[in-house]
Amino acid sequence: MSKRPRRFAPLKDGDVEDSGAPKLAGIVFDVDGTLCEPQNYMFAEMREALGITKPTDILDHIYALPAAKQEDAMESIRKIERTAMTSQKPQPGLVTLMTYLTTKNMKMGICTRNFDMPVNHLLEKFLPEHKFHPIITREFRPPKPSPAGILHIAKQWDLASAENLIMVGDSIDDMAAGRAAGSATVLLVNDVNAHLADHENTDFVIRQLDDLIEVLDRGFFSRSNFMENKIWKSTSKEDKKAVLDLL
């Protein structure tokens, strides 16, 4: 797993400067807390339904049960998710970012620990005109924080590795999976996950999804190398301040 500074060439139309950076090949998104606003109350309800407490991982617990009990346990958490999906709210900037990425012909995939119904509900309701493929849900094993889902997406995109991808998420599982896959990572920060902003697996931090547009237009660069980036050196003081406000 590489820990070198991550950067990608600018996506801005007409930007002919040679950044010396590789081209971004695609972006993988988490769902709950990333494409839609967090519904963290679900996790407490799931643990109560399963009779477990923190820090026991919900899916690890279910997969460790005898085979005859796994489906009932899985259905108990699916029921909670089906109820919660009716109150899904899109993250601010969701449609703006996806429209931008679509105009850039950027590959977009999903890697989530949710099951497929809430994912499909969100996409059909808020992003009916945008294509995500592949969509990796709970049925794919092993789940995040394993990098397997992201690596599978890279393979489906005919990429030799996931190193020219970005994983966008809101949890430590997202950051860990992205880093383990060799991808760059972007944290969508909120009041609950702010402690992850300085985590070693987090390459960049945004406060709102469409903040990523400006970053990609200029050329993505991780916090560990942004001062050395050619684009950064030629950026105006006002624009530098705007970027630093996102870090």
C-alpha positions in Angstrom: 0.0 0.0 0.0 1.5 3.3 -1.1 1.5 6.3 1.3 3.0 8.7 -1.2 1.3 12.1 -1.6 -1.7 11.8 -3.9 -2.5 14.2 -6.8 -4.4 14.1 -10.1 -4.4 16.3 -13.2 -6.8 19.2 -13.4 -10.3 18.5 -14.8 -10.9 22.2 -15.7 -11.8 22.7 -19.4 -9.0 24.5 -21.2 -6.4 24.0 -18.5 -3.4 23.0 -20.7 -0.7 23.3 -18.0 1.2 20.1 -17.6 0.8 19.2 -14.0 2.9 16.1 -14.2 0.1 14.3 -12.4 -1.9 11.2 -13.5 -5.4 11.4 -14.7 -8.2 10.7 -12.3 -9.8 7.4 -13.4 -13.0 7.4 -11.3 -14.6 8.2 -8.0 -16.2 5.7 -5.6 -18.8 7.0 -3.1 -20.2 5.7 0.1 -23.9 6.2 0.6 -25.2 6.9 4.2 -23.6 10.1 5.4 -22.1 10.7 2.0 -24.7 10.8 -0.7 -27.4 11.3 1.8 -27.4 13.0 5.2 -26.3 10.7 8.1 -28.9 8.5 9.7 -26.7 7.5 12.6 -29.6 6.6 14.8 -30.0 3.4 12.7 -26.9 1.9 14.2 -28.2 2.1 17.8 -31.5 0.5 16.6 -29.6 -2.3 14.8 -27.5 -3.1 17.8 -30.5 -3.1 20.0 -32.3 -5.5 17.6 -29.3 -7.8 17.6 -28.6 -7.6 21.3 -25.1 -6.2 20.9 -23.2 -3.1 22.0 -20.4 -1.0 20.7 -17.7 -1.6 19.6 -19.0 -4.8 18.1 -19.3 -4.5 14.3 -22.8 -5.2 13.2 -22.0 -7.2 10.0 -19.1 -9.1 11.7 -21.5 -10.1 14.4 -24.1 -11.4 11.9 -21.6 -13.3 9.8 -20.3 -14.9 13.0 -23.7 -16.4 13.8 -24.7 -19.9 12.9 -25.8 -20.0 9.3 -29.4 -20.8 10.3 -29.6 -17.6 12.3 -27.9 -15.2 9.9 -30.9 -14.5 7.6 -33.2 -13.6 10.5 -30.5 -11.3 11.9 -29.9 -9.7 8.6 -33.6 -9.1 8.0 -33.9 -7.4 11.4 -31.5 -4.7 10.3 -32.9 -4.5 6.8 -36.3 -3.7 8.3 -34.7 -0.7 10.1 -33.0 0.5 6.9 -36.3 0.2 4.9 -38.0 2.4 7.4 -35.1 4.9 7.5 -34.9 5.2 3.7 -38.3 6.9 3.5 -36.7 9.9 5.3 -33.5 10.1 3.3 -32.3 13.6 2.6 -29.7 14.4 -0.1 -26.4 15.9 1.0 -26.0 19.5 0.1 -24.3 19.8 -3.3 -25.2 16.2 -4.3 -26.8 17.0 -7.7 -24.4 19.8 -8.5 -21.4 17.5 -8.0 -22.9 14.6 -9.9 -23.9 16.8 -12.8 -20.3 18.2 -12.9 -18.8 14.6 -12.9 -21.2 13.5 -15.6 -20.2 16.3 -17.9 -16.6 15.3 -17.4 -17.5 11.7 -18.3 -16.1 10.6 -15.0 -16.7 7.0 -13.9 -18.7 6.8 -10.7 -19.2 3.8 -8.5 -20.7 3.0 -5.1 -19.2 1.0 -2.2 -21.5 0.7 0.8 -22.3 -1.5 3.7 -26.1 -0.8 3.1 -28.2 -3.4 1.4 -29.4 -2.6 -2.1 -33.0 -1.3 -1.5 -32.1 2.0 0.3 -29.3 2.6 -2.2 -31.6 2.2 -5.2 -34.3 4.3 -3.4 -31.8 7.2 -3.1 -30.5 7.0 -6.6 -34.0 6.8 -8.1 -35.3 9.7 -6.0 -32.4 12.1 -6.1 -30.1 11.1 -9.0 -32.3 9.5 -11.7 -30.2 10.9 -14.5 -26.8 9.8 -13.3 -25.1 6.5 -13.8 -23.3 4.6 -11.0 -21.6 1.3 -11.9 -20.7 -0.9 -10.3 -22.7 -0.6 -7.1 -21.2 -2.7 -4.3 -23.6 -3.3 -1.4 -23.7 -5.5 1.7 -24.1 -8.6 -0.4 -20.5 -8.2 -1.5 -18.0 -9.7 0.9 -15.8 -8.8 2.7 -17.3 -5.3 3.4 -15.4 -2.1 4.2 -13.0 -1.6 5.8 -11.7 -4.3 3.5 -10.5 -2.8 0.2 -12.0 -5.6 -1.7 -15.1 -3.7 -2.9 -13.0 -0.8 -4.2 -10.6 -3.2 -5.9 -13.5 -5.0 -7.5 -14.7 -1.7 -8.9 -11.3 -0.9 -10.3 -11.2 -4.3 -12.0 -14.7 -3.7 -13.5 -13.4 -0.5 -14.9 -10.5 -2.4 -16.5 -7.9 -0.7 -14.3 -4.8 -2.5 -13.2 -5.1 -1.0 -9.7 -7.2 1.4 -7.7 -4.4 4.0 -7.3 -5.9 6.5 -9.7 -9.3 6.5 -7.9 -10.7 8.6 -5.1 -12.9 7.1 -2.3 -15.3 9.7 -0.9 -16.9 8.8 2.4 -17.7 9.9 6.0 -16.4 7.1 8.1 -13.2 5.5 9.3 -14.2 2.4 7.3 -14.3 4.5 4.1 -10.9 6.1 4.8 -9.4 2.7 5.7 -10.8 0.9 2.7 -9.6 3.6 0.3 -6.1 3.7 1.8 -5.8 -0.1 1.8 -6.9 -0.1 -1.9 -4.2 2.4 -2.8 -6.8 5.1 -3.6 -6.8 8.7 -2.6 -9.4 9.4 0.1 -11.7 12.4 0.7 -13.6 12.8 4.0 -17.0 14.6 3.9 -16.7 16.1 7.4 -19.5 16.7 9.9 -19.9 17.3 13.6 -19.6 13.6 14.4 -16.6 12.6 12.3 -14.5 15.7 12.6 -11.8 13.7 14.5 -11.1 11.9 11.2 -10.0 15.0 9.5 -6.5 14.6 10.8 -6.4 10.8 10.5 -3.5 9.3 8.6 -5.8 7.6 6.1 -7.6 10.9 5.2 -6.0 12.7 2.2 -8.4 15.6 1.8 -11.4 17.1 3.7 -14.5 18.7 2.3 -17.5 20.2 4.1 -20.0 19.9 1.3 -20.0 17.6 -1.7 -19.8 20.3 -4.4 -16.6 21.6 -2.7 -15.0 18.8 -4.6 -15.6 20.5 -7.9 -13.1 23.3 -7.3 -10.6 20.8 -6.0 -10.9 18.6 -9.1 -10.9 21.6 -11.5 -7.5 22.8 -10.1 -6.1 19.3 -9.8 -6.6 17.1 -6.7 -3.7 17.1 -4.3 -3.5 15.6 -0.8 -2.7 17.7 2.2 0.8 16.2 2.3 1.9 17.7 -1.0 -0.4 20.7 -1.8 2.3 23.3 -1.2 4.6 21.6 -3.9 1.8 21.3 -6.5 2.5 23.4 -9.7 -1.1 24.5 -9.8 -0.9 25.7 -6.2 2.2 27.7 -6.8 0.5 29.6 -9.7 -2.8 30.1 -7.8 -3.9 33.6 -6.7 -3.9 34.5 -3.0 -7.7 34.6 -2.9 -8.0 31.2 -4.5 -5.3 29.8 -2.2 -7.4 30.9 0.8 -10.5 29.2 -0.7 -8.6 26.0 -1.0 -7.0 26.2 2.4 -10.4 26.7 3.9 -11.3 23.2 2.7 -8.2 21.6 4.2 
